[in-house]
């Protein structure tokens, strides 16, 4: 299972990286409004992720898995504060402006809601992809934004993900391999990782600037 999940995470990271770089480089070339839109989408996505992780942790019978999901719910909540801090440094006032969700983002939220209700253990596949994708794309986005004169003080979320998410993903992968032994549940985790990667790339490719 570990090798298959690693392949799904790598594929998701490639797809999201390509879509995000294309988004940042398409006209107009001013990166600041595009980065604001990127962070706003992340903030809304993080709110939803916190909701579904909390729900999944309540619905999982296995105490170790429940505690694992609760831990990552707390981590996600802490990281969301960095997104909000970065937005404030870019001039976005308190409170999140509404954003029209792309079809990919809307589908991802619906998929996460369904997983957390029906197959809460499979949320681990979604979580693995979120961590792996963030670790992969953050260095590239930081370099692009630095060229585009976006201050590093407004990149705290990206810099944290760059420094910590690779190891967090590897740690979670080991925990999933240890705790999810049933073949049916393993397939559910793998499927969730694959679908999440596809929907993330679809949403990133259709993102509009703020």
N, C-alpha and C positions, 0 to 999 in steps of 0.2 A: 504493500500500500504506500509506503513512504516514497518509493521511486516514482510511482504514478502521481502522487500528490505534488512532488517536486516538479515534475514535468508540467502539470496543470498550472502551478504557480508561475513557472517561468514563461509559459505561453501567455498567461494573463498579463504578466509584467511587460512582455514585448508588445502586446496589442495596445495596452494602455499608454505605454511610453510613446509609441508611434502616433497615436491619436492626440495625445497631449502636446507633443512637440509641434505637430501640424497646426493645432489650435493656436499655440503661442506665436507661430511664425507666419500665419496668414495675415493679409492686410486687414485693417491698418496695423502698422508695426509697433505702435505704442504698447508696451507690455504691462504697464501699471493697471489699466482698466481690465485687461484680461486676467491678470493675477487676482484682482479683487473678485472677479466673477468666479474664478477657480476656488478661492477661499470661501466664498458664500456657498457654493455648491457643497464644498467639504463640510461646512458647518451644518447645513441642513441634513447632509448624509450622516454626520456624526450623531445628530439628534435621533435620527431613525435607528441607527445602529445601537445606541444606548437602550432604546425601547425594546428592540428585538432580543438583544443579549440578556436583558433583565427578564423578559418573558421566558426565554429558553431556559435560563437557570432555574426558574420556578417550576418548569414542566419536566425537567430531567430527574429521573428517580435516583440515579447514581450520585452519591454525595460528592465523590471526587470530581466528576464532570461538572456538577452544579457549582462547586467551589471554583473550578477553573473558569467557567463562564462568568461567575461573579467577579473574579479577579480582573478579567479583561473588560468587563463592564466598567469597573472603577478606573482602569487605565484609559479607556475611551473617553470617559467623562473628564479626566484630567487633561487629556490632550485637546479636547474640544475647547478648553479655556485658552490654550495657546492660539488656536485659530481665531478666537474672538479678540485676543490681544493683538495679533497681527493685523486684523481688520481695523482695529482702533488706530493703530499706528499709520494706517493708510487712509485715515480720515472717515471711516465708516462709524457712524454714531452707535450708541447702545441699541440693542435690539436688531434682529436680523431682518433686512428687507426681504420681501417676498421675491422668489425666483420661480420662473416657469420651468418645471422639470422637463428634461428631454424625455423622449420615449424610453430610452435605455435606463435613465435614472428612475422613472416611474415604475418600469418593469422590475428593476432591482429591488425597490422598496416593497412592491407587492410580493416578490419572491421571498424576501427576507421575512415578511410578516407571515407568509404561509409556512415557511420552514420553522419558525419559532413556535408556531401552533402545532403543526403536524409531525415534524421530524426535528425536534430541538437539538438532538446531537449533531445533526448535519450542519448546524450553524457553525461548527468548528471549521468546516470547509470554507465557508464564506469568510470567516475571521482570518484563516491562513492566507487567503488571497489578498485581503486588505493589507495585512502586514507585509507580505512579500512584494506587492505592487508599490506600496509607499516607500519601502527600502530601496527598490530599484529605480524609481523615477526621481526621487528627491535630489540626488546629486546633479542630474541633468538639468532639472528645473532651476536649481540654485545657480548654476553656471549661466544659464540663459538670462535669468533675472538680473544677475550681477552686471552683465553686458548692457542690459536695458535700464540701468540706473535705479533699480529698486533697492532700497536700503536693506542691509542684512538684518537690521533690527526688526524688520517686518517679515522675516523668514524663520521665526523660531520654531514653528510647527515643522517646516521642511527639514531644518537642521537636526531637530530631535529625531525625526523619522529616519533620516540618513544615518545617524549615529547608533540608534538603538533597535530599529525594527528588524534588521537582518537577524540579529541574535534572538530577538523575541520570536520571530517566525521559526527559527531552528528549534528553539526550546519547545514551542507549542507543537511542532511536528513530532518531536520525540514523545511528548505527553499524549498526543492523539494516538500514536502507534502503540503506546503502552495501555491506554485505557479503552480504546475502541477495537475490540477483538472479533466481534460478530461480523461475518462477511457481508451480510445485508446492510448493516450499519456502516461498514467501511465503504461500500459502494455508494451509499447516500452522501457520505462526506466527500468522496471524489466527485460525484455528480454536482454537488453544491459548489465545489471549487471551480469546476469547469463552467457552469452556468454563470456564476458570479463574474468570472473573468470576461466572458463574452459580453455581459450586460454593462460592465464597467467601461469597456472599450467603446461600446455603442453610445453610451451616455457622454463620454469624453469627446467623441468625434462630432457630436451635435451641439456641443456647448456654445453658447453665445456670450459675447462680452457684456459686462455690466452696463 
